[in-house]
Amino acid sequence: MSTTKQAQAAAERYAKDMWHRDTASQQLGMQIISIAPGEAVVTMTVRDDMLNGHGICHGCFIFALADSAFAFACNSYGPMTVAADCQISFLRPVPPKAQLTARATETYRRGRNGVYDIEVNQADGETVAVFRGKSREVGDRNGQDGGPSK
C-alpha cells in the first residue's frame, strides 16, 4: 500500500473512532462528508431549535460546525489534538432549514502545532462564516503524552 493510501486509511480510521465518541456533533445532526490527512468536510442542517431571537441561526451552532470540521481535520494524523485558539467571522445571516457545509483545510503543521482554515457555506455556495483554528497535539489516543508527531 502506498504512503498516500496508508495516510488516507489512517485518517478515515481516526475519524471513525472519534465520531463514535463525539456525541455533541451527533446530537447537532452533523455528518462527516469526507476526511483526508489535514482536511475534513462536515455538514449540518439548521433546525428550528438552533434559531436565535432574530429567527436566524444562532452563531454558536455555526461555530460548533466549524469547530467540528477543525477537530476532524487536525486529528486525522493520530495524536490527540485539541484547539489552542480559534476565531470566527460571521459574514451573513443563516436562515432556518439552511444546509451548511464546513470545509477544513490545513494551512500549517509542524511539530505539535497546526493552523487550519475553515469556510462555512450554504448550499447555494454563499460563504456565511470563516474560522481559523490553531491546534496543539497533547498526547496519544489513550491520553498519554505522545511528544511531537513524527
C-alpha positions as CSV (number, residue, x, y, z in Angstrom):
1,M,0.0,0.0,0.0
2,S,1.4,3.4,-0.9
3,T,2.1,6.0,1.8
4,T,-0.7,8.2,0.5
5,K,-3.2,5.3,0.7
6,Q,-1.9,4.5,4.2
7,A,-2.3,8.1,5.4
8,Q,-5.9,8.2,3.9
9,A,-6.8,4.9,5.6
10,A,-5.4,6.1,8.9
11,A,-7.3,9.5,8.7
12,E,-10.6,7.6,8.0
13,R,-9.9,5.2,10.9
14,Y,-9.2,8.1,13.3
15,A,-12.3,10.0,12.2
16,K,-14.5,6.9,12.6
17,D,-13.1,6.3,16.1
18,M,-13.5,10.0,17.1
19,W,-17.0,10.2,15.6
20,H,-18.3,7.3,17.8
21,R,-17.4,9.4,20.9
22,D,-18.5,12.8,19.6
23,T,-22.0,12.9,20.9
24,A,-22.1,16.7,20.6
25,S,-21.7,16.7,16.8
26,Q,-24.0,13.7,16.5
27,Q,-26.8,15.5,18.6
28,L,-26.5,18.6,16.4
29,G,-27.2,16.4,13.3
30,M,-23.7,16.8,11.7
31,Q,-22.4,14.4,9.2
32,I,-18.8,13.8,8.0
33,I,-18.9,14.0,4.2
34,S,-15.1,13.5,3.6
35,I,-11.9,13.1,5.5
36,A,-8.3,13.2,4.4
37,P,-5.0,14.0,6.2
38,G,-5.3,17.6,7.3
39,E,-8.8,18.0,5.8
40,A,-12.4,17.4,6.7
41,V,-15.9,18.3,5.3
42,V,-18.8,18.3,7.7
43,T,-22.4,19.3,7.1
44,M,-25.4,20.3,9.3
45,T,-28.9,21.4,8.6
46,V,-30.2,24.4,10.7
47,R,-33.1,23.2,12.8
48,D,-35.8,25.4,14.4
49,D,-34.2,24.8,17.8
50,M,-31.0,26.4,16.5
51,L,-32.6,29.8,15.8
52,N,-31.9,32.9,17.9
53,G,-34.3,35.8,18.7
54,H,-33.9,37.2,15.2
55,G,-35.1,34.0,13.6
56,I,-31.7,33.2,12.1
57,C,-29.2,30.5,13.1
58,H,-27.5,31.3,16.4
59,G,-23.8,31.8,15.9
60,C,-22.8,29.2,18.4
61,F,-24.1,26.5,16.1
62,I,-22.2,27.8,13.1
63,F,-19.1,27.9,15.4
64,A,-19.8,24.3,16.5
65,L,-20.0,23.1,12.9
66,A,-16.7,24.9,12.0
67,D,-15.1,23.6,15.2
68,S,-16.1,20.0,14.5
69,A,-14.6,20.2,11.0
70,F,-11.5,21.7,12.5
71,A,-11.3,18.8,15.1
72,F,-11.7,16.1,12.5
73,A,-9.0,17.7,10.2
74,C,-6.4,18.2,12.9
75,N,-7.0,14.8,14.5
76,S,-6.5,13.0,11.1
77,Y,-2.9,12.1,11.9
78,G,-3.3,10.1,15.1
79,P,-2.1,12.0,18.1
80,M,-4.9,13.5,20.3
81,T,-5.1,17.2,19.2
82,V,-7.1,20.0,20.7
83,A,-7.8,23.6,19.9
84,A,-5.3,26.0,21.3
85,D,-7.0,29.1,19.8
86,C,-9.8,29.8,17.3
87,Q,-11.7,32.7,15.9
88,I,-14.7,33.1,13.7
89,S,-16.0,35.9,11.5
90,F,-19.8,35.7,10.7
91,L,-20.3,37.1,7.2
92,R,-24.0,36.5,6.5
93,P,-27.1,35.6,8.5
94,V,-28.2,31.9,8.1
95,P,-31.9,31.2,7.7
96,P,-33.9,28.3,9.1
97,K,-33.5,25.0,7.3
98,A,-30.2,26.0,5.6
99,Q,-27.8,23.2,4.8
100,L,-24.4,24.3,5.9
101,T,-21.1,22.8,4.9
102,A,-17.8,23.4,6.7
103,R,-14.6,22.7,4.8
104,A,-11.4,22.5,6.9
105,T,-8.0,22.8,5.3
106,E,-4.7,22.6,7.0
107,T,-2.5,25.6,6.2
108,Y,0.4,24.9,8.5
109,R,1.6,21.9,10.6
110,R,4.9,21.5,12.3
111,G,5.9,19.6,15.5
112,R,2.8,19.6,17.8
113,N,1.2,22.8,16.3
114,G,-1.1,23.3,13.4
115,V,-3.2,26.0,11.8
116,Y,-6.5,25.2,9.9
117,D,-8.8,27.4,7.9
118,I,-12.5,26.5,7.8
119,E,-15.0,28.0,5.4
120,V,-18.7,27.6,6.2
121,N,-21.0,27.7,3.2
122,Q,-24.7,27.4,2.5
123,A,-25.9,25.0,-0.2
124,D,-26.0,27.8,-2.8
125,G,-22.3,28.3,-2.2
126,E,-22.6,31.6,-0.2
127,T,-19.9,31.8,2.4
128,V,-21.6,32.5,5.8
129,A,-18.5,32.3,8.1
130,V,-14.8,31.9,8.1
131,F,-13.0,30.2,11.0
132,R,-9.3,29.8,11.8
133,G,-8.2,27.3,14.4
134,K,-4.8,26.7,15.9
135,S,-4.2,23.2,17.2
136,R,-1.9,21.5,19.7
137,E,-1.1,17.8,19.9
138,V,-1.4,16.8,23.6
139,G,-0.8,13.1,23.6
140,D,-1.6,9.8,22.0
141,R,-5.2,8.4,21.7
142,N,-5.0,7.0,25.2
143,G,-4.3,10.4,26.7
144,Q,-0.6,9.7,27.3
145,D,1.9,12.4,26.3
146,G,3.0,11.3,22.9
147,G,5.5,14.1,22.2
148,P,5.9,15.6,18.8
149,S,4.5,13.8,15.8
150,K,6.9,12.1,13.6
